[in-house]
Amino acid sequence: MTYYYWFTPPYFFMVAGLFIAVTSGAAFSAVLKDIVEAWRKTRSSAVVSKLGGINIQLPFLGICTGTAIFLASGLGCFGTPTWLSYAVAAPLTFLSAGLVWRQLKSNLALLESGQPRAFELDFFS
């Protein structure tokens, strides 16, 4: 009879990755709303340049890391070896994250050029 211990199917890492991604997503949303609100008040391009700052890149990196851990652990639950799970999940996550970051920069450039409808954050509220 096979016994599964706490880390054998990576349920703990699956929950931990989801928790990291969700909490980082909440922080990312709050920082992004602050940047857009500050731009709305001042209409300054210096505010939009804060996108390169650590205060928004760190939560985005947390989202990516949590998602990669969650995906790799999900693959591990189906019996995939750990190295293969992370070899599939990490590139998939970080390539997708690069595309999302590029789109975010494009939206902020639209916002800076004078199109305030680039972000409709109230749509989700």
N, CA, C and O atoms as CSV, one atom per row, in Angstrom:
chain,resi,resn,atom,element,x,y,z
A,1,MET,N,N,0.840,-1.172,0.000
A,1,MET,CA,C,0.000,0.000,0.000
A,1,MET,C,C,0.891,1.242,0.000
A,1,MET,O,O,1.855,1.329,0.760
A,2,THR,N,N,0.560,2.180,-0.846
A,2,THR,CA,C,1.330,3.412,-0.954
A,2,THR,C,C,0.743,4.466,-0.013
A,2,THR,O,O,-0.461,4.722,-0.003
A,3,TYR,N,N,1.628,5.061,0.768
A,3,TYR,CA,C,1.202,6.135,1.666
A,3,TYR,C,C,1.682,7.465,1.096
A,3,TYR,O,O,2.832,7.598,0.676
A,4,TYR,N,N,0.796,8.430,1.088
A,4,TYR,CA,C,1.168,9.757,0.637
A,4,TYR,C,C,1.403,10.634,1.846
A,4,TYR,O,O,0.535,10.792,2.705
A,5,TYR,N,N,2.578,11.194,1.896
A,5,TYR,CA,C,2.896,12.122,2.968
A,5,TYR,C,C,2.531,13.519,2.519
A,5,TYR,O,O,2.094,13.717,1.385
A,6,TRP,N,N,2.705,14.475,3.387
A,6,TRP,CA,C,2.255,15.846,3.145
A,6,TRP,C,C,2.833,16.413,1.848
A,6,TRP,O,O,2.127,17.127,1.135
A,7,PHE,N,N,4.088,16.120,1.521
A,7,PHE,CA,C,4.724,16.726,0.352
A,7,PHE,C,C,4.803,15.771,-0.845
A,7,PHE,O,O,5.293,16.177,-1.899
A,8,THR,N,N,4.352,14.552,-0.730
A,8,THR,CA,C,4.470,13.622,-1.841
A,8,THR,C,C,3.617,14.079,-3.020
A,8,THR,O,O,4.194,14.381,-4.065
A,9,PRO,N,N,2.300,14.153,-2.934
A,9,PRO,CA,C,1.635,14.967,-3.938
A,9,PRO,C,C,1.687,16.392,-3.400
A,9,PRO,O,O,1.271,16.620,-2.264
A,10,PRO,N,N,2.165,17.328,-4.147
A,10,PRO,CA,C,2.474,18.663,-3.618
A,10,PRO,C,C,1.247,19.542,-3.374
A,10,PRO,O,O,1.129,20.631,-3.935
A,11,TYR,N,N,0.345,19.057,-2.535
A,11,TYR,CA,C,-0.847,19.843,-2.215
A,11,TYR,C,C,-0.491,21.109,-1.455
A,11,TYR,O,O,-1.076,22.165,-1.694
A,12,PHE,N,N,0.463,21.010,-0.542
A,12,PHE,CA,C,0.867,22.182,0.230
A,12,PHE,C,C,1.411,23.271,-0.699
A,12,PHE,O,O,1.058,24.444,-0.569
A,13,PHE,N,N,2.271,22.871,-1.635
A,13,PHE,CA,C,2.850,23.855,-2.547
A,13,PHE,C,C,1.802,24.410,-3.507
A,13,PHE,O,O,1.906,25.552,-3.954
A,14,MET,N,N,0.813,23.615,-3.815
A,14,MET,CA,C,-0.273,24.081,-4.669
A,14,MET,C,C,-1.047,25.194,-3.961
A,14,MET,O,O,-1.332,26.232,-4.560
A,15,VAL,N,N,-1.383,24.982,-2.706
A,15,VAL,CA,C,-2.100,25.995,-1.926
A,15,VAL,C,C,-1.204,27.206,-1.666
A,15,VAL,O,O,-1.662,28.346,-1.739
A,16,ALA,N,N,0.073,26.958,-1.361
A,16,ALA,CA,C,1.001,28.058,-1.105
A,16,ALA,C,C,1.197,28.916,-2.361
A,16,ALA,O,O,1.225,30.144,-2.268
A,17,GLY,N,N,1.329,28.291,-3.518
A,17,GLY,CA,C,1.476,29.042,-4.765
A,17,GLY,C,C,0.247,29.875,-5.072
A,17,GLY,O,O,0.358,31.021,-5.508
A,18,LEU,N,N,-0.921,29.300,-4.845
A,18,LEU,CA,C,-2.159,30.047,-5.059
A,18,LEU,C,C,-2.255,31.224,-4.091
A,18,LEU,O,O,-2.666,32.317,-4.480
A,19,PHE,N,N,-1.877,31.004,-2.836
A,19,PHE,CA,C,-1.895,32.073,-1.842
A,19,PHE,C,C,-0.931,33.198,-2.214
A,19,PHE,O,O,-1.277,34.375,-2.108
A,20,ILE,N,N,0.268,32.842,-2.646
A,20,ILE,CA,C,1.260,33.846,-3.056
A,20,ILE,C,C,0.738,34.656,-4.236
A,20,ILE,O,O,0.863,35.881,-4.249
A,21,ALA,N,N,0.162,33.995,-5.213
A,21,ALA,CA,C,-0.336,34.682,-6.404
A,21,ALA,C,C,-1.497,35.612,-6.064
A,21,ALA,O,O,-1.552,36.736,-6.563
A,22,VAL,N,N,-2.417,35.161,-5.227
A,22,VAL,CA,C,-3.589,35.980,-4.898
A,22,VAL,C,C,-3.201,37.185,-4.051
A,22,VAL,O,O,-3.677,38.291,-4.309
A,23,THR,N,N,-2.352,36.999,-3.048
A,23,THR,CA,C,-1.953,38.134,-2.215
A,23,THR,C,C,-1.096,39.120,-2.999
A,23,THR,O,O,-1.226,40.331,-2.818
A,24,SER,N,N,-0.235,38.623,-3.855
A,24,SER,CA,C,0.553,39.529,-4.695
A,24,SER,C,C,-0.332,40.254,-5.693
A,24,SER,O,O,-0.080,41.414,-6.019
A,25,GLY,N,N,-1.358,39.588,-6.176
A,25,GLY,CA,C,-2.309,40.234,-7.087
A,25,GLY,C,C,-3.067,41.360,-6.416
A,25,GLY,O,O,-3.333,42.387,-7.041
A,26,ALA,N,N,-3.416,41.185,-5.159
A,26,ALA,CA,C,-4.091,42.256,-4.423
A,26,ALA,C,C,-3.161,43.458,-4.243
A,26,ALA,O,O,-3.586,44.604,-4.392
A,27,ALA,N,N,-1.898,43.194,-3.925
A,27,ALA,CA,C,-0.931,44.283,-3.792
A,27,ALA,C,C,-0.693,44.977,-5.127
A,27,ALA,O,O,-0.602,46.203,-5.184
A,28,PHE,N,N,-0.592,44.194,-6.207
A,28,PHE,CA,C,-0.394,44.757,-7.532
A,28,PHE,C,C,-1.564,45.647,-7.932
A,28,PHE,O,O,-1.363,46.730,-8.481
A,29,SER,N,N,-2.774,45.199,-7.660
A,29,SER,CA,C,-3.959,45.986,-7.981
A,29,SER,C,C,-3.970,47.308,-7.220
A,29,SER,O,O,-4.286,48.354,-7.787
A,30,ALA,N,N,-3.627,47.258,-5.948
A,30,ALA,CA,C,-3.623,48.480,-5.135
A,30,ALA,C,C,-2.574,49.478,-5.633
A,30,ALA,O,O,-2.847,50.676,-5.712
A,31,VAL,N,N,-1.388,48.994,-5.967
A,31,VAL,CA,C,-0.330,49.888,-6.450
A,31,VAL,C,C,-0.702,50.462,-7.813
A,31,VAL,O,O,-0.481,51.647,-8.064
A,32,LEU,N,N,-1.257,49.646,-8.687
A,32,LEU,CA,C,-1.649,50.122,-10.013
A,32,LEU,C,C,-2.758,51.161,-9.918
A,32,LEU,O,O,-2.738,52.160,-10.637
A,33,LYS,N,N,-3.719,50.932,-9.041
A,33,LYS,CA,C,-4.778,51.928,-8.849
A,33,LYS,C,C,-4.214,53.230,-8.306
A,33,LYS,O,O,-4.665,54.309,-8.692
A,34,ASP,N,N,-3.225,53.143,-7.406
A,34,ASP,CA,C,-2.598,54.355,-6.880
A,34,ASP,C,C,-1.864,55.123,-7.973
A,34,ASP,O,O,-1.931,56.352,-8.017
A,35,ILE,N,N,-1.168,54.417,-8.851
A,35,ILE,CA,C,-0.442,55.081,-9.936
A,35,ILE,C,C,-1.416,55.772,-10.887
A,35,ILE,O,O,-1.188,56.915,-11.284
A,36,VAL,N,N,-2.485,55.094,-11.250
A,36,VAL,CA,C,-3.464,55.682,-12.170
A,36,VAL,C,C,-4.172,56.863,-11.508
A,36,VAL,O,O,-4.426,57.875,-12.162
A,37,GLU,N,N,-4.488,56.745,-10.236
A,37,GLU,CA,C,-5.146,57.852,-9.521
A,37,GLU,C,C,-4.217,59.052,-9.388
A,37,GLU,O,O,-4.654,60.194,-9.532
A,38,ALA,N,N,-2.939,58.802,-9.115
A,38,ALA,CA,C,-1.972,59.907,-9.042
A,38,ALA,C,C,-1.816,60.570,-10.402
A,38,ALA,O,O,-1.679,61.791,-10.485
A,39,TRP,N,N,-1.836,59.780,-11.466
A,39,TRP,CA,C,-1.748,60.379,-12.805
A,39,TRP,C,C,-2.995,61.195,-13.094
A,39,TRP,O,O,-2.910,62.266,-13.695
A,40,ARG,N,N,-4.143,60.706,-12.678
A,40,ARG,CA,C,-5.393,61.409,-12.937
A,40,ARG,C,C,-5.403,62.780,-12.264
A,40,ARG,O,O,-5.978,63.730,-12.795
A,41,LYS,N,N,-4.768,62.884,-11.096
A,41,LYS,CA,C,-4.728,64.159,-10.371
A,41,LYS,C,C,-3.712,65.124,-10.965
A,41,LYS,O,O,-3.987,66.321,-11.057
A,42,THR,N,N,-2.545,64.633,-11.370
A,42,THR,CA,C,-1.462,65.526,-11.805
A,42,THR,C,C,-1.266,65.577,-13.310
A,42,THR,O,O,-0.746,66.566,-13.826
A,43,ARG,N,N,-1.671,64.536,-14.025
A,43,ARG,CA,C,-1.438,64.416,-15.478
A,43,ARG,C,C,0.041,64.548,-15.825
A,43,ARG,O,O,0.395,65.133,-16.849
A,44,SER,N,N,0.884,64.013,-14.983
A,44,SER,CA,C,2.330,64.109,-15.163
A,44,SER,C,C,2.883,62.789,-15.685
A,44,SER,O,O,2.451,61.711,-15.277
A,45,SER,N,N,3.845,62.894,-16.595
A,45,SER,CA,C,4.460,61.676,-17.129
A,45,SER,C,C,5.410,61.044,-16.116
A,45,SER,O,O,5.782,59.880,-16.262
A,46,ALA,N,N,5.801,61.789,-15.104
A,46,ALA,CA,C,6.665,61.223,-14.065
A,46,ALA,C,C,5.916,60.145,-13.272
A,46,ALA,O,O,6.529,59.200,-12.774
A,47,VAL,N,N,4.628,60.286,-13.160
A,47,VAL,CA,C,3.834,59.293,-12.433
A,47,VAL,C,C,3.793,57.986,-13.210
A,47,VAL,O,O,3.903,56.910,-12.623
A,48,VAL,N,N,3.639,58.071,-14.510
A,48,VAL,CA,C,3.578,56.865,-15.339
A,48,VAL,C,C,4.939,56.168,-15.376
A,48,VAL,O,O,5.006,54.949,-15.538
A,49,SER,N,N,6.005,56.922,-15.229
A,49,SER,CA,C,7.331,56.308,-15.232
A,49,SER,C,C,7.578,55.474,-13.977
A,49,SER,O,O,8.581,54.763,-13.901
A,50,LYS,N,N,6.686,55.548,-12.998
A,50,LYS,CA,C,6.814,54.716,-11.805
A,50,LYS,C,C,6.580,53.240,-12.119
A,50,LYS,O,O,6.787,52.383,-11.260
A,51,LEU,N,N,6.157,52.946,-13.324
A,51,LEU,CA,C,5.951,51.554,-13.721
A,51,LEU,C,C,7.251,50.773,-13.641
A,51,LEU,O,O,7.237,49.562,-13.417
A,52,GLY,N,N,8.361,51.450,-13.820
A,52,GLY,CA,C,9.651,50.775,-13.725
A,52,GLY,C,C,10.120,50.601,-12.303
A,52,GLY,O,O,11.186,50.026,-12.080
A,53,GLY,N,N,9.364,51.076,-11.329
A,53,GLY,CA,C,9.780,51.015,-9.937
A,53,GLY,C,C,9.541,49.656,-9.305
A,53,GLY,O,O,8.761,48.838,-9.791
A,54,ILE,N,N,10.243,49.453,-8.206
A,54,ILE,CA,C,10.163,48.174,-7.508
A,54,ILE,C,C,8.804,47.983,-6.842
A,54,ILE,O,O,8.396,46.850,-6.590
A,55,ASN,N,N,8.099,49.077,-6.554
A,55,ASN,CA,C,6.819,48.948,-5.851
A,55,ASN,C,C,5.743,48.278,-6.702
A,55,ASN,O,O,4.762,47.779,-6.151
A,56,ILE,N,N,5.893,48.250,-8.003
A,56,ILE,CA,C,4.931,47.532,-8.848
A,56,ILE,C,C,5.539,46.260,-9.449
A,56,ILE,O,O,4.816,45.311,-9.750
A,57,GLN,N,N,6.848,46.239,-9.622
A,57,GLN,CA,C,7.477,45.050,-10.189
A,57,GLN,C,C,7.540,43.892,-9.199
A,57,GLN,O,O,7.449,42.732,-9.599
A,58,LEU,N,N,7.696,44.194,-7.916
A,58,LEU,CA,C,7.770,43.126,-6.923
A,58,LEU,C,C,6.445,42.364,-6.786
A,58,LEU,O,O,6.469,41.133,-6.767
A,59,PRO,N,N,5.293,43.036,-6.691
A,59,PRO,CA,C,4.046,42.251,-6.679
A,59,PRO,C,C,3.807,41.475,-7.974
A,59,PRO,O,O,3.249,40.378,-7.945
A,60,PHE,N,N,4.224,42.037,-9.104
A,60,PHE,CA,C,4.063,41.320,-10.375
A,60,PHE,C,C,4.929,40.064,-10.386
A,60,PHE,O,O,4.496,39.012,-10.856
A,61,LEU,N,N,6.141,40.175,-9.873
A,61,LEU,CA,C,7.006,39.007,-9.770
A,61,LEU,C,C,6.417,37.981,-8.811
A,61,LEU,O,O,6.554,36.778,-9.033
A,62,GLY,N,N,5.763,38.442,-7.744
A,62,GLY,CA,C,5.098,37.526,-6.822
A,62,GLY,C,C,3.957,36.780,-7.489
A,62,GLY,O,O,3.766,35.586,-7.255
A,63,ILE,N,N,3.199,37.485,-8.321
A,63,ILE,CA,C,2.121,36.822,-9.070
A,63,ILE,C,C,2.702,35.732,-9.967
A,63,ILE,O,O,2.187,34.616,-10.021
A,64,CYS,N,N,3.770,36.069,-10.662
A,64,CYS,CA,C,4.383,35.109,-11.592
A,64,CYS,C,C,4.952,33.901,-10.852
A,64,CYS,O,O,4.764,32.761,-11.276
A,65,THR,N,N,5.647,34.157,-9.749
A,65,THR,CA,C,6.237,33.058,-8.985
A,65,THR,C,C,5.161,32.163,-8.389
A,65,THR,O,O,5.265,30.938,-8.457
A,66,GLY,N,N,4.131,32.762,-7.805
A,66,GLY,CA,C,3.041,31.969,-7.244
A,66,GLY,C,C,2.328,31.145,-8.289
A,66,GLY,O,O,1.958,29.997,-8.040
A,67,THR,N,N,2.135,31.726,-9.461
A,67,THR,CA,C,1.478,30.994,-10.545
A,67,THR,C,C,2.340,29.837,-11.031
A,67,THR,O,O,1.826,28.753,-11.307
A,68,ALA,N,N,3.643,30.057,-11.138
A,68,ALA,CA,C,4.540,28.978,-11.568
A,68,ALA,C,C,4.545,27.840,-10.552
A,68,ALA,O,O,4.520,26.671,-10.937
A,69,ILE,N,N,4.577,28.166,-9.265
A,69,ILE,CA,C,4.541,27.128,-8.229
A,69,ILE,C,C,3.213,26.369,-8.280
A,69,ILE,O,O,3.182,25.144,-8.167
A,70,PHE,N,N,2.124,27.111,-8.450
A,70,PHE,CA,C,0.806,26.480,-8.521
A,70,PHE,C,C,0.705,25.538,-9.722
A,70,PHE,O,O,0.225,24.413,-9.586
A,71,LEU,N,N,1.151,25.987,-10.889
A,71,LEU,CA,C,1.078,25.133,-12.086
A,71,LEU,C,C,1.973,23.903,-11.963
A,71,LEU,O,O,1.571,22.795,-12.319
A,72,ALA,N,N,3.181,24.105,-11.460
A,72,ALA,CA,C,4.100,22.976,-11.311
A,72,ALA,C,C,3.572,21.969,-10.299
A,72,ALA,O,O,3.695,20.761,-10.499
A,73,SER,N,N,2.987,22.463,-9.217
A,73,SER,CA,C,2.425,21.558,-8.219
A,73,SER,C,C,1.202,20.832,-8.764
A,73,SER,O,O,0.974,19.665,-8.444
A,74,GLY,N,N,0.420,21.516,-9.583
A,74,GLY,CA,C,-0.723,20.861,-10.213
A,74,GLY,C,C,-0.286,19.739,-11.130
A,74,GLY,O,O,-0.914,18.680,-11.166
A,75,LEU,N,N,0.782,19.961,-11.869
A,75,LEU,CA,C,1.314,18.880,-12.709
A,75,LEU,C,C,1.876,17.753,-11.853
A,75,LEU,O,O,1.767,16.578,-12.204
A,76,GLY,N,N,2.484,18.127,-10.721
A,76,GLY,CA,C,3.038,17.117,-9.814
A,76,GLY,C,C,1.965,16.236,-9.202
A,76,GLY,O,O,2.224,15.074,-8.888
A,77,CYS,N,N,0.779,16.764,-9.031
A,77,CYS,CA,C,-0.327,15.959,-8.487
A,77,CYS,C,C,-0.724,14.838,-9.441
A,77,CYS,O,O,-1.302,13.838,-9.017
A,78,PHE,N,N,-0.420,14.996,-10.710
A,78,PHE,CA,C,-0.738,13.956,-11.687
A,78,PHE,C,C,0.430,13.000,-11.918
A,78,PHE,O,O,0.397,12.179,-12.836
A,79,GLY,N,N,1.451,13.109,-11.090
A,79,GLY,CA,C,2.566,12.170,-11.168
A,79,GLY,C,C,3.726,12.612,-12.027
A,79,GLY,O,O,4.643,11.825,-12.264
A,80,THR,N,N,3.718,13.829,-12.495
A,80,THR,CA,C,4.834,14.327,-13.287
A,80,THR,C,C,6.028,14.559,-12.371
A,80,THR,O,O,5.852,15.073,-11.267
A,81,PRO,N,N,7.230,14.199,-12.789
A,81,PRO,CA,C,8.408,14.470,-11.951
A,81,PRO,C,C,8.565,15.977,-11.684
A,81,PRO,O,O,8.181,16.809,-12.506
A,82,THR,N,N,9.127,16.298,-10.541
A,82,THR,CA,C,9.240,17.693,-10.118
A,82,THR,C,C,10.021,18.520,-11.125
A,82,THR,O,O,9.607,19.630,-11.461
A,83,TRP,N,N,11.135,18.005,-11.610
A,83,TRP,CA,C,11.956,18.788,-12.538
A,83,TRP,C,C,11.196,19.078,-13.828
A,83,TRP,O,O,11.322,20.166,-14.390
A,84,LEU,N,N,10.416,18.121,-14.297
A,84,LEU,CA,C,9.653,18.324,-15.523
A,84,LEU,C,C,8.494,19.292,-15.295
A,84,LEU,O,O,8.165,20.097,-16.167
A,85,SER,N,N,7.883,19.205,-14.121
A,85,SER,CA,C,6.788,20.123,-13.801
A,85,SER,C,C,7.253,21.568,-13.826
A,85,SER,O,O,6.604,22.428,-14.421
A,86,TYR,N,N,8.375,21.830,-13.181
A,86,TYR,CA,C,8.899,23.201,-13.161
A,86,TYR,C,C,9.480,23.603,-14.507
A,86,TYR,O,O,9.452,24.782,-14.861
A,87,ALA,N,N,10.008,22.642,-15.266
A,87,ALA,CA,C,10.532,22.952,-16.598
A,87,ALA,C,C,9.419,23.356,-17.555
A,87,ALA,O,O,9.659,24.098,-18.507
A,88,VAL,N,N,8.211,22.877,-17.311
A,88,VAL,CA,C,7.065,23.258,-18.139
A,88,VAL,C,C,6.406,24.526,-17.598
A,88,VAL,O,O,6.077,25.431,-18.364
A,89,ALA,N,N,6.214,24.591,-16.287
A,89,ALA,CA,C,5.462,25.692,-15.679
A,89,ALA,C,C,6.205,27.024,-15.713
A,89,ALA,O,O,5.593,28.060,-15.975
A,90,ALA,N,N,7.499,27.016,-15.455
A,90,ALA,CA,C,8.244,28.279,-15.378
A,90,ALA,C,C,8.280,29.019,-16.718
A,90,ALA,O,O,7.932,30.199,-16.759
A,91,PRO,N,N,8.688,28.372,-17.814
A,91,PRO,CA,C,8.678,29.118,-19.082
A,91,PRO,C,C,7.281,29.557,-19.503
A,91,PRO,O,O,7.106,30.664,-20.010
A,92,LEU,N,N,6.290,28.697,-19.297
A,92,LEU,CA,C,4.926,29.053,-19.651
A,92,LEU,C,C,4.467,30.287,-18.881
A,92,LEU,O,O,3.872,31.201,-19.454
A,93,THR,N,N,4.744,30.306,-17.588
A,93,THR,CA,C,4.322,31.422,-16.746
A,93,THR,C,C,5.076,32.694,-17.085
A,93,THR,O,O,4.462,33.745,-17.268
A,94,PHE,N,N,6.384,32.617,-17.170
A,94,PHE,CA,C,7.159,33.837,-17.347
A,94,PHE,C,C,7.076,34.393,-18.773
A,94,PHE,O,O,7.204,35.603,-18.958
A,95,LEU,N,N,6.870,33.558,-19.766
A,95,LEU,CA,C,6.632,34.085,-21.113
A,95,LEU,C,C,5.277,34.784,-21.186
A,95,LEU,O,O,5.149,35.845,-21.797
A,96,SER,N,N,4.276,34.186,-20.565
A,96,SER,CA,C,2.963,34.837,-20.516
A,96,SER,C,C,3.036,36.143,-19.738
A,96,SER,O,O,2.408,37.132,-20.116
A,97,ALA,N,N,3.797,36.146,-18.657
A,97,ALA,CA,C,3.946,37.355,-17.852
A,97,ALA,C,C,4.645,38.461,-18.642
A,97,ALA,O,O,4.319,39.638,-18.490
A,98,GLY,N,N,5.594,38.087,-19.473
A,98,GLY,CA,C,6.252,39.089,-20.316
A,98,GLY,C,C,5.278,39.740,-21.282
A,98,GLY,O,O,5.342,40.946,-21.518
A,99,LEU,N,N,4.384,38.945,-21.835
A,99,LEU,CA,C,3.372,39.506,-22.737
A,99,LEU,C,C,2.397,40.414,-21.987
A,99,LEU,O,O,1.993,41.454,-22.507
A,100,VAL,N,N,2.021,40.029,-20.779
A,100,VAL,CA,C,1.120,40.863,-19.976
A,100,VAL,C,C,1.808,42.169,-19.592
A,100,VAL,O,O,1.185,43.230,-19.632
A,101,TRP,N,N,3.082,42.102,-19.220
A,101,TRP,CA,C,3.830,43.313,-18.850
A,101,TRP,C,C,3.944,44.253,-20.052
A,101,TRP,O,O,3.825,45.470,-19.909
A,102,ARG,N,N,4.173,43.689,-21.218
A,102,ARG,CA,C,4.249,44.500,-22.439
A,102,ARG,C,C,2.913,45.199,-22.708
A,102,ARG,O,O,2.891,46.372,-23.081
A,103,GLN,N,N,1.815,44.489,-22.523
A,103,GLN,CA,C,0.493,45.087,-22.720
A,103,GLN,C,C,0.222,46.170,-21.685
A,103,GLN,O,O,-0.385,47.193,-22.001
A,104,LEU,N,N,0.662,45.955,-20.466
A,104,LEU,CA,C,0.492,46.961,-19.414
A,104,LEU,C,C,1.262,48.231,-19.748
A,104,LEU,O,O,0.752,49.336,-19.567
A,105,LYS,N,N,2.479,48.077,-20.230
A,105,LYS,CA,C,3.258,49.260,-20.631
A,105,LYS,C,C,2.580,49.982,-21.796
A,105,LYS,O,O,2.585,51.211,-21.852
A,106,SER,N,N,2.003,49.227,-22.718
A,106,SER,CA,C,1.301,49.831,-23.839
A,106,SER,C,C,0.085,50.614,-23.358
A,106,SER,O,O,-0.178,51.715,-23.840
A,107,ASN,N,N,-0.656,50.048,-22.408
A,107,ASN,CA,C,-1.813,50.756,-21.857
A,107,ASN,C,C,-1.392,52.024,-21.122
A,107,ASN,O,O,-2.068,53.049,-21.214
A,108,LEU,N,N,-0.296,51.961,-20.403
A,108,LEU,CA,C,0.163,53.165,-19.701
A,108,LEU,C,C,0.661,54.226,-20.672
A,108,LEU,O,O,0.534,55.420,-20.405
A,109,ALA,N,N,1.229,53.798,-21.798
A,109,ALA,CA,C,1.615,54.765,-22.821
A,109,ALA,C,C,0.374,55.436,-23.415
A,109,ALA,O,O,0.386,56.637,-23.684
A,110,LEU,N,N,-0.693,54.663,-23.617
A,110,LEU,CA,C,-1.958,55.252,-24.082
A,110,LEU,C,C,-2.509,56.236,-23.058
A,110,LEU,O,O,-3.021,57.298,-23.414
A,111,LEU,N,N,-2.402,55.878,-21.808
A,111,LEU,CA,C,-2.874,56.744,-20.737
A,111,LEU,C,C,-2.093,58.048,-20.713
A,111,LEU,O,O,-2.664,59.123,-20.532
A,112,GLU,N,N,-0.789,57.944,-20.896
A,112,GLU,CA,C,0.065,59.128,-20.886
A,112,GLU,C,C,-0.190,60.023,-22.095
A,112,GLU,O,O,-0.051,61.243,-22.010
A,113,SER,N,N,-0.562,59.418,-23.212
A,113,SER,CA,C,-0.807,60.206,-24.414
A,113,SER,C,C,-2.139,60.935,-24.390
A,113,SER,O,O,-2.442,61.713,-25.295
A,114,GLY,N,N,-2.930,60.688,-23.367
A,114,GLY,CA,C,-4.158,61.455,-23.228
A,114,GLY,C,C,-5.430,60.664,-23.420
A,114,GLY,O,O,-6.501,61.257,-23.549
A,115,GLN,N,N,-5.353,59.367,-23.444
A,115,GLN,CA,C,-6.556,58.558,-23.565
A,115,GLN,C,C,-6.876,57.943,-22.203
A,115,GLN,O,O,-6.368,56.870,-21.879
A,116,PRO,N,N,-7.694,58.595,-21.418
A,116,PRO,CA,C,-7.953,58.117,-20.064
A,116,PRO,C,C,-8.747,56.817,-20.006
A,116,PRO,O,O,-8.867,56.223,-18.934
A,117,ARG,N,N,-9.284,56.368,-21.113
A,117,ARG,CA,C,-10.050,55.120,-21.111
A,117,ARG,C,C,-9.147,53.900,-21.267
A,117,ARG,O,O,-9.635,52.784,-21.446
A,118,ALA,N,N,-7.825,54.108,-21.200
A,118,ALA,CA,C,-6.911,52.967,-21.287
A,118,ALA,C,C,-7.122,52.018,-20.110
A,118,ALA,O,O,-6.925,50.808,-20.222
A,119,PHE,N,N,-7.524,52.592,-18.989
A,119,PHE,CA,C,-7.811,51.780,-17.807
A,119,PHE,C,C,-9.220,52.070,-17.357
A,119,PHE,O,O,-9.556,53.209,-17.034
A,120,GLU,N,N,-10.023,51.074,-17.335
A,120,GLU,CA,C,-11.366,51.170,-16.789
A,120,GLU,C,C,-11.395,50.294,-15.542
A,120,GLU,O,O,-11.981,49.212,-15.543
A,121,LEU,N,N,-10.758,50.774,-14.487
A,121,LEU,CA,C,-10.651,49.970,-13.270
A,121,LEU,C,C,-11.994,49.858,-12.555
A,121,LEU,O,O,-12.202,48.920,-11.786
A,122,ASP,N,N,-12.904,50.791,-12.792
A,122,ASP,CA,C,-14.202,50.717,-12.141
A,122,ASP,C,C,-15.094,49.667,-12.781
A,122,ASP,O,O,-16.146,49.329,-12.239
A,123,PHE,N,N,-14.681,49.152,-13.931
A,123,PHE,CA,C,-15.447,48.126,-14.626
A,123,PHE,C,C,-15.571,46.862,-13.779
A,123,PHE,O,O,-16.603,46.192,-13.801
A,124,PHE,N,N,-14.514,46.541,-13.032
A,124,PHE,CA,C,-14.503,45.317,-12.238
A,124,PHE,C,C,-15.061,45.503,-10.844
A,124,PHE,O,O,-15.285,44.520,-10.138
A,125,SER,N,N,-15.289,46.717,-10.437
A,125,SER,CA,C,-15.768,46.971,-9.064
A,125,SER,C,C,-17.258,46.796,-8.937
A,125,SER,O,O,-17.809,46.973,-7.851
